[in-house]
Amino acid sequence: MTVLMVLFWAVLIGGGVALVRYFSGTRHHQQPGPQWPSGESRDGGGQDRRAENLLAERFARGEIDEDEYKRRLTTLREHR
């Protein structure tokens, strides 16, 4: 009986955590449609800046290390 109670609460808490993570996922942080900061055209430097921002976000989240960040940033800036 005790095992079933512990299992019940584990499933209940796990489900709550899963729902919170699902509803607070990255899809809520994105703006609908393309966004260009003021002063940048659609085909201008906006794409380069966007690529650098995405790279910086990956570095900030810890998905890539500092060496990989610097290498990719250099590559991006060389191919402008």
PyMOL Python script that loads the backbone (N, CA, C, O; Angstrom):
from pymol import cmd

cmd.read_pdbstr("""\
ATOM      1  N   MET A   1       0.817  -1.194   0.000  1.00  0.00           N
ATOM      2  CA  MET A   1       0.000   0.000   0.000  1.00  0.00           C
ATOM      3  C   MET A   1       0.865   1.264   0.000  1.00  0.00           C
ATOM      4  O   MET A   1       0.558   2.224  -0.707  1.00  0.00           O
ATOM      5  N   THR A   2       1.930   1.269   0.780  1.00  0.00           N
ATOM      6  CA  THR A   2       2.820   2.417   0.852  1.00  0.00           C
ATOM      7  C   THR A   2       3.508   2.645  -0.493  1.00  0.00           C
ATOM      8  O   THR A   2       3.696   3.785  -0.918  1.00  0.00           O
ATOM      9  N   VAL A   3       3.874   1.571  -1.144  1.00  0.00           N
ATOM     10  CA  VAL A   3       4.537   1.676  -2.445  1.00  0.00           C
ATOM     11  C   VAL A   3       3.593   2.313  -3.456  1.00  0.00           C
ATOM     12  O   VAL A   3       4.018   3.153  -4.249  1.00  0.00           O
ATOM     13  N   LEU A   4       2.335   1.933  -3.440  1.00  0.00           N
ATOM     14  CA  LEU A   4       1.361   2.509  -4.359  1.00  0.00           C
ATOM     15  C   LEU A   4       1.155   4.001  -4.091  1.00  0.00           C
ATOM     16  O   LEU A   4       0.992   4.783  -5.028  1.00  0.00           O
ATOM     17  N   MET A   5       1.163   4.393  -2.821  1.00  0.00           N
ATOM     18  CA  MET A   5       0.996   5.807  -2.485  1.00  0.00           C
ATOM     19  C   MET A   5       2.198   6.618  -2.980  1.00  0.00           C
ATOM     20  O   MET A   5       2.022   7.697  -3.546  1.00  0.00           O
ATOM     21  N   VAL A   6       3.395   6.116  -2.777  1.00  0.00           N
ATOM     22  CA  VAL A   6       4.591   6.798  -3.241  1.00  0.00           C
ATOM     23  C   VAL A   6       4.586   6.880  -4.765  1.00  0.00           C
ATOM     24  O   VAL A   6       4.915   7.921  -5.333  1.00  0.00           O
ATOM     25  N   LEU A   7       4.218   5.796  -5.421  1.00  0.00           N
ATOM     26  CA  LEU A   7       4.136   5.780  -6.881  1.00  0.00           C
ATOM     27  C   LEU A   7       3.093   6.774  -7.384  1.00  0.00           C
ATOM     28  O   LEU A   7       3.332   7.465  -8.374  1.00  0.00           O
ATOM     29  N   PHE A   8       1.948   6.857  -6.723  1.00  0.00           N
ATOM     30  CA  PHE A   8       0.894   7.800  -7.095  1.00  0.00           C
ATOM     31  C   PHE A   8       1.399   9.228  -7.028  1.00  0.00           C
ATOM     32  O   PHE A   8       1.197  10.000  -7.965  1.00  0.00           O
ATOM     33  N   TRP A   9       2.055   9.595  -5.927  1.00  0.00           N
ATOM     34  CA  TRP A   9       2.551  10.957  -5.776  1.00  0.00           C
ATOM     35  C   TRP A   9       3.687  11.254  -6.749  1.00  0.00           C
ATOM     36  O   TRP A   9       3.803  12.377  -7.239  1.00  0.00           O
ATOM     37  N   ALA A  10       4.517  10.269  -7.033  1.00  0.00           N
ATOM     38  CA  ALA A  10       5.597  10.462  -8.002  1.00  0.00           C
ATOM     39  C   ALA A  10       5.028  10.743  -9.387  1.00  0.00           C
ATOM     40  O   ALA A  10       5.513  11.629 -10.090  1.00  0.00           O
ATOM     41  N   VAL A  11       4.001   9.992  -9.783  1.00  0.00           N
ATOM     42  CA  VAL A  11       3.369  10.210 -11.087  1.00  0.00           C
ATOM     43  C   VAL A  11       2.675  11.564 -11.117  1.00  0.00           C
ATOM     44  O   VAL A  11       2.753  12.274 -12.120  1.00  0.00           O
ATOM     45  N   LEU A  12       2.005  11.930 -10.048  1.00  0.00           N
ATOM     46  CA  LEU A  12       1.303  13.209  -9.980  1.00  0.00           C
ATOM     47  C   LEU A  12       2.289  14.382 -10.062  1.00  0.00           C
ATOM     48  O   LEU A  12       2.059  15.325 -10.818  1.00  0.00           O
ATOM     49  N   ILE A  13       3.351  14.333  -9.313  1.00  0.00           N
ATOM     50  CA  ILE A  13       4.347  15.406  -9.330  1.00  0.00           C
ATOM     51  C   ILE A  13       5.076  15.433 -10.674  1.00  0.00           C
ATOM     52  O   ILE A  13       5.300  16.506 -11.233  1.00  0.00           O
ATOM     53  N   GLY A  14       5.444  14.276 -11.190  1.00  0.00           N
ATOM     54  CA  GLY A  14       6.108  14.209 -12.497  1.00  0.00           C
ATOM     55  C   GLY A  14       5.231  14.764 -13.604  1.00  0.00           C
ATOM     56  O   GLY A  14       5.717  15.461 -14.495  1.00  0.00           O
ATOM     57  N   GLY A  15       3.933  14.456 -13.554  1.00  0.00           N
ATOM     58  CA  GLY A  15       3.008  14.995 -14.551  1.00  0.00           C
ATOM     59  C   GLY A  15       2.895  16.504 -14.442  1.00  0.00           C
ATOM     60  O   GLY A  15       2.835  17.196 -15.459  1.00  0.00           O
ATOM     61  N   GLY A  16       2.866  17.017 -13.238  1.00  0.00           N
ATOM     62  CA  GLY A  16       2.813  18.473 -13.043  1.00  0.00           C
ATOM     63  C   GLY A  16       4.057  19.160 -13.586  1.00  0.00           C
ATOM     64  O   GLY A  16       3.965  20.200 -14.239  1.00  0.00           O
ATOM     65  N   VAL A  17       5.214  18.581 -13.315  1.00  0.00           N
ATOM     66  CA  VAL A  17       6.464  19.143 -13.830  1.00  0.00           C
ATOM     67  C   VAL A  17       6.475  19.106 -15.352  1.00  0.00           C
ATOM     68  O   VAL A  17       6.895  20.067 -15.997  1.00  0.00           O
ATOM     69  N   ALA A  18       6.014  17.995 -15.930  1.00  0.00           N
ATOM     70  CA  ALA A  18       5.975  17.871 -17.389  1.00  0.00           C
ATOM     71  C   ALA A  18       5.044  18.917 -18.005  1.00  0.00           C
ATOM     72  O   ALA A  18       5.371  19.504 -19.036  1.00  0.00           O
ATOM     73  N   LEU A  19       3.893  19.153 -17.385  1.00  0.00           N
ATOM     74  CA  LEU A  19       2.971  20.166 -17.902  1.00  0.00           C
ATOM     75  C   LEU A  19       3.565  21.567 -17.827  1.00  0.00           C
ATOM     76  O   LEU A  19       3.437  22.351 -18.767  1.00  0.00           O
ATOM     77  N   VAL A  20       4.206  21.878 -16.726  1.00  0.00           N
ATOM     78  CA  VAL A  20       4.828  23.203 -16.579  1.00  0.00           C
ATOM     79  C   VAL A  20       5.918  23.388 -17.628  1.00  0.00           C
ATOM     80  O   VAL A  20       6.009  24.449 -18.245  1.00  0.00           O
ATOM     81  N   ARG A  21       6.741  22.370 -17.833  1.00  0.00           N
ATOM     82  CA  ARG A  21       7.810  22.473 -18.839  1.00  0.00           C
ATOM     83  C   ARG A  21       7.232  22.586 -20.239  1.00  0.00           C
ATOM     84  O   ARG A  21       7.765  23.318 -21.073  1.00  0.00           O
ATOM     85  N   TYR A  22       6.146  21.870 -20.505  1.00  0.00           N
ATOM     86  CA  TYR A  22       5.530  21.916 -21.836  1.00  0.00           C
ATOM     87  C   TYR A  22       4.968  23.306 -22.124  1.00  0.00           C
ATOM     88  O   TYR A  22       5.182  23.852 -23.207  1.00  0.00           O
ATOM     89  N   PHE A  23       4.260  23.870 -21.170  1.00  0.00           N
ATOM     90  CA  PHE A  23       3.623  25.165 -21.385  1.00  0.00           C
ATOM     91  C   PHE A  23       4.583  26.348 -21.256  1.00  0.00           C
ATOM     92  O   PHE A  23       4.242  27.456 -21.669  1.00  0.00           O
ATOM     93  N   SER A  24       5.756  26.141 -20.702  1.00  0.00           N
ATOM     94  CA  SER A  24       6.732  27.225 -20.619  1.00  0.00           C
ATOM     95  C   SER A  24       7.916  26.962 -21.548  1.00  0.00           C
ATOM     96  O   SER A  24       9.014  27.471 -21.322  1.00  0.00           O
ATOM     97  N   GLY A  25       7.691  26.173 -22.581  1.00  0.00           N
ATOM     98  CA  GLY A  25       8.747  25.817 -23.536  1.00  0.00           C
ATOM     99  C   GLY A  25       9.175  26.992 -24.387  1.00  0.00           C
ATOM    100  O   GLY A  25       8.627  28.088 -24.268  1.00  0.00           O
ATOM    101  N   THR A  26      10.168  26.764 -25.257  1.00  0.00           N
ATOM    102  CA  THR A  26      10.741  27.828 -26.067  1.00  0.00           C
ATOM    103  C   THR A  26       9.772  28.364 -27.103  1.00  0.00           C
ATOM    104  O   THR A  26       9.967  29.474 -27.600  1.00  0.00           O
ATOM    105  N   ARG A  27       8.753  27.626 -27.439  1.00  0.00           N
ATOM    106  CA  ARG A  27       7.831  28.114 -28.459  1.00  0.00           C
ATOM    107  C   ARG A  27       7.075  29.353 -27.994  1.00  0.00           C
ATOM    108  O   ARG A  27       6.577  30.109 -28.828  1.00  0.00           O
ATOM    109  N   HIS A  28       6.977  29.579 -26.704  1.00  0.00           N
ATOM    110  CA  HIS A  28       6.308  30.766 -26.190  1.00  0.00           C
ATOM    111  C   HIS A  28       7.219  31.987 -26.216  1.00  0.00           C
ATOM    112  O   HIS A  28       6.748  33.118 -26.091  1.00  0.00           O
ATOM    113  N   HIS A  29       8.513  31.767 -26.377  1.00  0.00           N
ATOM    114  CA  HIS A  29       9.459  32.872 -26.402  1.00  0.00           C
ATOM    115  C   HIS A  29       9.656  33.422 -27.806  1.00  0.00           C
ATOM    116  O   HIS A  29      10.288  34.465 -27.976  1.00  0.00           O
ATOM    117  N   GLN A  30       9.133  32.749 -28.800  1.00  0.00           N
ATOM    118  CA  GLN A  30       9.320  33.183 -30.176  1.00  0.00           C
ATOM    119  C   GLN A  30       8.180  34.091 -30.598  1.00  0.00           C
ATOM    120  O   GLN A  30       7.024  33.867 -30.241  1.00  0.00           O
ATOM    121  N   GLN A  31       8.518  35.109 -31.355  1.00  0.00           N
ATOM    122  CA  GLN A  31       7.517  36.019 -31.901  1.00  0.00           C
ATOM    123  C   GLN A  31       6.977  35.414 -33.190  1.00  0.00           C
ATOM    124  O   GLN A  31       7.748  34.821 -33.944  1.00  0.00           O
ATOM    125  N   PRO A  32       5.692  35.539 -33.470  1.00  0.00           N
ATOM    126  CA  PRO A  32       5.171  35.016 -34.725  1.00  0.00           C
ATOM    127  C   PRO A  32       5.676  35.831 -35.908  1.00  0.00           C
ATOM    128  O   PRO A  32       5.711  37.061 -35.859  1.00  0.00           O
ATOM    129  N   GLY A  33       6.063  35.140 -36.958  1.00  0.00           N
ATOM    130  CA  GLY A  33       6.510  35.813 -38.172  1.00  0.00           C
ATOM    131  C   GLY A  33       7.921  36.342 -38.038  1.00  0.00           C
ATOM    132  O   GLY A  33       8.473  36.381 -36.939  1.00  0.00           O
ATOM    133  N   PRO A  34       8.510  36.751 -39.159  1.00  0.00           N
ATOM    134  CA  PRO A  34       9.882  37.263 -39.119  1.00  0.00           C
ATOM    135  C   PRO A  34       9.946  38.633 -38.462  1.00  0.00           C
ATOM    136  O   PRO A  34       9.069  39.475 -38.655  1.00  0.00           O
ATOM    137  N   GLN A  35      10.993  38.834 -37.689  1.00  0.00           N
ATOM    138  CA  GLN A  35      11.186  40.104 -36.990  1.00  0.00           C
ATOM    139  C   GLN A  35      12.520  40.687 -37.409  1.00  0.00           C
ATOM    140  O   GLN A  35      13.545  40.011 -37.315  1.00  0.00           O
ATOM    141  N   TRP A  36      12.529  41.917 -37.866  1.00  0.00           N
ATOM    142  CA  TRP A  36      13.751  42.605 -38.222  1.00  0.00           C
ATOM    143  C   TRP A  36      13.878  43.845 -37.362  1.00  0.00           C
ATOM    144  O   TRP A  36      12.980  44.687 -37.346  1.00  0.00           O
ATOM    145  N   PRO A  37      14.993  43.964 -36.644  1.00  0.00           N
ATOM    146  CA  PRO A  37      15.186  45.167 -35.838  1.00  0.00           C
ATOM    147  C   PRO A  37      15.196  46.405 -36.719  1.00  0.00           C
ATOM    148  O   PRO A  37      15.499  46.331 -37.910  1.00  0.00           O
ATOM    149  N   SER A  38      14.862  47.537 -36.125  1.00  0.00           N
ATOM    150  CA  SER A  38      14.798  48.768 -36.901  1.00  0.00           C
ATOM    151  C   SER A  38      16.146  49.077 -37.526  1.00  0.00           C
ATOM    152  O   SER A  38      17.196  48.854 -36.923  1.00  0.00           O
ATOM    153  N   GLY A  39      16.098  49.596 -38.754  1.00  0.00           N
ATOM    154  CA  GLY A  39      17.314  49.948 -39.455  1.00  0.00           C
ATOM    155  C   GLY A  39      17.912  48.829 -40.279  1.00  0.00           C
ATOM    156  O   GLY A  39      18.875  49.050 -41.013  1.00  0.00           O
ATOM    157  N   GLU A  40      17.357  47.620 -40.172  1.00  0.00           N
ATOM    158  CA  GLU A  40      17.880  46.504 -40.943  1.00  0.00           C
ATOM    159  C   GLU A  40      16.855  46.078 -41.973  1.00  0.00           C
ATOM    160  O   GLU A  40      15.661  45.997 -41.684  1.00  0.00           O
ATOM    161  N   SER A  41      17.325  45.813 -43.157  1.00  0.00           N
ATOM    162  CA  SER A  41      16.421  45.359 -44.205  1.00  0.00           C
ATOM    163  C   SER A  41      16.316  43.847 -44.183  1.00  0.00           C
ATOM    164  O   SER A  41      17.081  43.173 -43.493  1.00  0.00           O
ATOM    165  N   ARG A  42      15.368  43.319 -44.939  1.00  0.00           N
ATOM    166  CA  ARG A  42      15.178  41.877 -44.985  1.00  0.00           C
ATOM    167  C   ARG A  42      16.420  41.154 -45.488  1.00  0.00           C
ATOM    168  O   ARG A  42      16.794  40.110 -44.952  1.00  0.00           O
ATOM    169  N   ASP A  43      17.051  41.699 -46.503  1.00  0.00           N
ATOM    170  CA  ASP A  43      18.184  41.000 -47.095  1.00  0.00           C
ATOM    171  C   ASP A  43      19.515  41.639 -46.717  1.00  0.00           C
ATOM    172  O   ASP A  43      20.547  41.325 -47.309  1.00  0.00           O
ATOM    173  N   GLY A  44      19.495  42.520 -45.748  1.00  0.00           N
ATOM    174  CA  GLY A  44      20.722  43.193 -45.324  1.00  0.00           C
ATOM    175  C   GLY A  44      21.445  42.407 -44.258  1.00  0.00           C
ATOM    176  O   GLY A  44      21.460  41.176 -44.285  1.00  0.00           O
ATOM    177  N   GLY A  45      22.052  43.121 -43.311  1.00  0.00           N
ATOM    178  CA  GLY A  45      22.849  42.494 -42.271  1.00  0.00           C
ATOM    179  C   GLY A  45      22.043  41.794 -41.209  1.00  0.00           C
ATOM    180  O   GLY A  45      22.620  41.227 -40.281  1.00  0.00           O
ATOM    181  N   GLY A  46      20.746  41.813 -41.310  1.00  0.00           N
ATOM    182  CA  GLY A  46      19.910  41.185 -40.294  1.00  0.00           C
ATOM    183  C   GLY A  46      20.144  39.707 -40.150  1.00  0.00           C
ATOM    184  O   GLY A  46      20.133  39.184 -39.035  1.00  0.00           O
ATOM    185  N   GLN A  47      20.358  39.018 -41.255  1.00  0.00           N
ATOM    186  CA  GLN A  47      20.582  37.573 -41.190  1.00  0.00           C
ATOM    187  C   GLN A  47      21.914  37.271 -40.515  1.00  0.00           C
ATOM    188  O   GLN A  47      22.013  36.317 -39.743  1.00  0.00           O
ATOM    189  N   ASP A  48      22.946  38.079 -40.799  1.00  0.00           N
ATOM    190  CA  ASP A  48      24.237  37.870 -40.160  1.00  0.00           C
ATOM    191  C   ASP A  48      24.125  38.086 -38.656  1.00  0.00           C
ATOM    192  O   ASP A  48      24.647  37.303 -37.863  1.00  0.00           O
ATOM    193  N   ARG A  49      23.434  39.161 -38.275  1.00  0.00           N
ATOM    194  CA  ARG A  49      23.272  39.467 -36.852  1.00  0.00           C
ATOM    195  C   ARG A  49      22.437  38.385 -36.169  1.00  0.00           C
ATOM    196  O   ARG A  49      22.708  38.015 -35.026  1.00  0.00           O
ATOM    197  N   ARG A  50      21.428  37.884 -36.867  1.00  0.00           N
ATOM    198  CA  ARG A  50      20.580  36.837 -36.302  1.00  0.00           C
ATOM    199  C   ARG A  50      21.391  35.567 -36.069  1.00  0.00           C
ATOM    200  O   ARG A  50      21.247  34.915 -35.034  1.00  0.00           O
ATOM    201  N   ALA A  51      22.241  35.218 -37.026  1.00  0.00           N
ATOM    202  CA  ALA A  51      23.086  34.033 -36.872  1.00  0.00           C
ATOM    203  C   ALA A  51      24.034  34.188 -35.685  1.00  0.00           C
ATOM    204  O   ALA A  51      24.238  33.245 -34.921  1.00  0.00           O
ATOM    205  N   GLU A  52      24.610  35.377 -35.532  1.00  0.00           N
ATOM    206  CA  GLU A  52      25.507  35.619 -34.401  1.00  0.00           C
ATOM    207  C   GLU A  52      24.746  35.565 -33.082  1.00  0.00           C
ATOM    208  O   GLU A  52      25.260  35.044 -32.092  1.00  0.00           O
ATOM    209  N   ASN A  53      23.534  36.095 -33.059  1.00  0.00           N
ATOM    210  CA  ASN A  53      22.722  36.049 -31.837  1.00  0.00           C
ATOM    211  C   ASN A  53      22.371  34.620 -31.469  1.00  0.00           C
ATOM    212  O   ASN A  53      22.431  34.251 -30.296  1.00  0.00           O
ATOM    213  N   LEU A  54      22.004  33.807 -32.455  1.00  0.00           N
ATOM    214  CA  LEU A  54      21.693  32.403 -32.179  1.00  0.00           C
ATOM    215  C   LEU A  54      22.918  31.667 -31.650  1.00  0.00           C
ATOM    216  O   LEU A  54      22.816  30.851 -30.734  1.00  0.00           O
ATOM    217  N   LEU A  55      24.063  31.959 -32.227  1.00  0.00           N
ATOM    218  CA  LEU A  55      25.302  31.348 -31.756  1.00  0.00           C
ATOM    219  C   LEU A  55      25.595  31.768 -30.316  1.00  0.00           C
ATOM    220  O   LEU A  55      25.990  30.942 -29.493  1.00  0.00           O
ATOM    221  N   ALA A  56      25.401  33.050 -30.016  1.00  0.00           N
ATOM    222  CA  ALA A  56      25.630  33.548 -28.655  1.00  0.00           C
ATOM    223  C   ALA A  56      24.663  32.910 -27.660  1.00  0.00           C
ATOM    224  O   ALA A  56      25.041  32.616 -26.526  1.00  0.00           O
ATOM    225  N   GLU A  57      23.424  32.695 -28.081  1.00  0.00           N
ATOM    226  CA  GLU A  57      22.447  32.036 -27.204  1.00  0.00           C
ATOM    227  C   GLU A  57      22.859  30.599 -26.910  1.00  0.00           C
ATOM    228  O   GLU A  57      22.749  30.140 -25.773  1.00  0.00           O
ATOM    229  N   ARG A  58      23.332  29.888 -27.930  1.00  0.00           N
ATOM    230  CA  ARG A  58      23.786  28.508 -27.720  1.00  0.00           C
ATOM    231  C   ARG A  58      24.961  28.476 -26.751  1.00  0.00           C
ATOM    232  O   ARG A  58      25.041  27.589 -25.902  1.00  0.00           O
ATOM    233  N   PHE A  59      25.873  29.441 -26.873  1.00  0.00           N
ATOM    234  CA  PHE A  59      27.014  29.525 -25.963  1.00  0.00           C
ATOM    235  C   PHE A  59      26.541  29.822 -24.541  1.00  0.00           C
ATOM    236  O   PHE A  59      27.032  29.232 -23.579  1.00  0.00           O
ATOM    237  N   ALA A  60      25.586  30.738 -24.418  1.00  0.00           N
ATOM    238  CA  ALA A  60      25.073  31.107 -23.096  1.00  0.00           C
ATOM    239  C   ALA A  60      24.352  29.934 -22.417  1.00  0.00           C
ATOM    240  O   ALA A  60      24.415  29.785 -21.196  1.00  0.00           O
ATOM    241  N   ARG A  61      23.680  29.117 -23.202  1.00  0.00           N
ATOM    242  CA  ARG A  61      22.980  27.949 -22.640  1.00  0.00           C
ATOM    243  C   ARG A  61      23.924  26.804 -22.329  1.00  0.00           C
ATOM    244  O   ARG A  61      23.527  25.830 -21.690  1.00  0.00           O
ATOM    245  N   GLY A  62      25.183  26.909 -22.776  1.00  0.00           N
ATOM    246  CA  GLY A  62      26.145  25.855 -22.506  1.00  0.00           C
ATOM    247  C   GLY A  62      26.119  24.726 -23.522  1.00  0.00           C
ATOM    248  O   GLY A  62      26.708  23.671 -23.288  1.00  0.00           O
ATOM    249  N   GLU A  63      25.444  24.932 -24.645  1.00  0.00           N
ATOM    250  CA  GLU A  63      25.376  23.893 -25.673  1.00  0.00           C
ATOM    251  C   GLU A  63      26.706  23.750 -26.407  1.00  0.00           C
ATOM    252  O   GLU A  63      27.033  22.667 -26.892  1.00  0.00           O
ATOM    253  N   ILE A  64      27.477  24.840 -26.491  1.00  0.00           N
ATOM    254  CA  ILE A  64      28.794  24.806 -27.121  1.00  0.00           C
ATOM    255  C   ILE A  64      29.789  25.468 -26.183  1.00  0.00           C
ATOM    256  O   ILE A  64      29.423  26.327 -25.381  1.00  0.00           O
ATOM    257  N   ASP A  65      31.056  25.060 -26.288  1.00  0.00           N
ATOM    258  CA  ASP A  65      32.065  25.656 -25.415  1.00  0.00           C
ATOM    259  C   ASP A  65      32.661  26.911 -26.065  1.00  0.00           C
ATOM    260  O   ASP A  65      32.320  27.265 -27.194  1.00  0.00           O
ATOM    261  N   GLU A  66      33.557  27.569 -25.327  1.00  0.00           N
ATOM    262  CA  GLU A  66      34.105  28.847 -25.776  1.00  0.00           C
ATOM    263  C   GLU A  66      34.907  28.710 -27.066  1.00  0.00           C
ATOM    264  O   GLU A  66      34.813  29.560 -27.951  1.00  0.00           O
ATOM    265  N   ASP A  67      35.693  27.644 -27.174  1.00  0.00           N
ATOM    266  CA  ASP A  67      36.495  27.451 -28.392  1.00  0.00           C
ATOM    267  C   ASP A  67      35.606  27.284 -29.621  1.00  0.00           C
ATOM    268  O   ASP A  67      35.865  27.877 -30.668  1.00  0.00           O
ATOM    269  N   GLU A  68      34.561  26.479 -29.487  1.00  0.00           N
ATOM    270  CA  GLU A  68      33.654  26.272 -30.617  1.00  0.00           C
ATOM    271  C   GLU A  68      32.906  27.560 -30.960  1.00  0.00           C
ATOM    272  O   GLU A  68      32.684  27.865 -32.131  1.00  0.00           O
ATOM    273  N   TYR A  69      32.518  28.314 -29.922  1.00  0.00           N
ATOM    274  CA  TYR A  69      31.851  29.598 -30.154  1.00  0.00           C
ATOM    275  C   TYR A  69      32.742  30.535 -30.960  1.00  0.00           C
ATOM    276  O   TYR A  69      32.300  31.115 -31.951  1.00  0.00           O
ATOM    277  N   LYS A  70      33.990  30.685 -30.539  1.00  0.00           N
ATOM    278  CA  LYS A  70      34.907  31.591 -31.238  1.00  0.00           C
ATOM    279  C   LYS A  70      35.173  31.119 -32.666  1.00  0.00           C
ATOM    280  O   LYS A  70      35.236  31.931 -33.589  1.00  0.00           O
ATOM    281  N   ARG A  71      35.330  29.802 -32.848  1.00  0.00           N
ATOM    282  CA  ARG A  71      35.596  29.262 -34.181  1.00  0.00           C
ATOM    283  C   ARG A  71      34.419  29.522 -35.112  1.00  0.00           C
ATOM    284  O   ARG A  71      34.611  29.959 -36.246  1.00  0.00           O
ATOM    285  N   ARG A  72      33.210  29.258 -34.643  1.00  0.00           N
ATOM    286  CA  ARG A  72      32.025  29.467 -35.476  1.00  0.00           C
ATOM    287  C   ARG A  72      31.771  30.951 -35.732  1.00  0.00           C
ATOM    288  O   ARG A  72      31.344  31.326 -36.825  1.00  0.00           O
ATOM    289  N   LEU A  73      32.027  31.790 -34.745  1.00  0.00           N
ATOM    290  CA  LEU A  73      31.849  33.228 -34.926  1.00  0.00           C
ATOM    291  C   LEU A  73      32.817  33.757 -35.985  1.00  0.00           C
ATOM    292  O   LEU A  73      32.441  34.575 -36.824  1.00  0.00           O
ATOM    293  N   THR A  74      34.048  33.290 -35.943  1.00  0.00           N
ATOM    294  CA  THR A  74      35.029  33.676 -36.957  1.00  0.00           C
ATOM    295  C   THR A  74      34.579  33.223 -38.336  1.00  0.00           C
ATOM    296  O   THR A  74      34.683  33.974 -39.307  1.00  0.00           O
ATOM    297  N   THR A  75      34.081  32.001 -38.422  1.00  0.00           N
ATOM    298  CA  THR A  75      33.605  31.480 -39.702  1.00  0.00           C
ATOM    299  C   THR A  75      32.443  32.310 -40.233  1.00  0.00           C
ATOM    300  O   THR A  75      32.397  32.620 -41.423  1.00  0.00           O
ATOM    301  N   LEU A  76      31.508  32.672 -39.364  1.00  0.00           N
ATOM    302  CA  LEU A  76      30.375  33.481 -39.782  1.00  0.00           C
ATOM    303  C   LEU A  76      30.826  34.839 -40.319  1.00  0.00           C
ATOM    304  O   LEU A  76      30.327  35.309 -41.342  1.00  0.00           O
ATOM    305  N   ARG A  77      31.752  35.449 -39.636  1.00  0.00           N
ATOM    306  CA  ARG A  77      32.197  36.783 -40.029  1.00  0.00           C
ATOM    307  C   ARG A  77      33.065  36.752 -41.286  1.00  0.00           C
ATOM    308  O   ARG A  77      33.110  37.742 -42.017  1.00  0.00           O
ATOM    309  N   GLU A  78      33.749  35.654 -41.552  1.00  0.00           N
ATOM    310  CA  GLU A  78      34.563  35.537 -42.765  1.00  0.00           C
ATOM    311  C   GLU A  78      33.700  35.367 -44.012  1.00  0.00           C
ATOM    312  O   GLU A  78      34.111  35.767 -45.101  1.00  0.00           O
ATOM    313  N   HIS A  79      32.530  34.789 -43.875  1.00  0.00           N
ATOM    314  CA  HIS A  79      31.682  34.478 -45.028  1.00  0.00           C
ATOM    315  C   HIS A  79      30.572  35.489 -45.256  1.00  0.00           C
ATOM    316  O   HIS A  79      29.523  35.148 -45.802  1.00  0.00           O
ATOM    317  N   ARG A  80      30.790  36.710 -44.850  1.00  0.00           N
ATOM    318  CA  ARG A  80      29.787  37.762 -45.064  1.00  0.00           C
ATOM    319  C   ARG A  80      29.820  38.258 -46.466  1.00  0.00           C
ATOM    320  O   ARG A  80      29.045  39.144 -46.825  1.00  0.00           O
TER     321      ARG A  80
END
""", "prot")
cmd.dss("prot")
cmd.show_as("cartoon", "prot")
cmd.util.cbc("prot")
cmd.orient("prot")
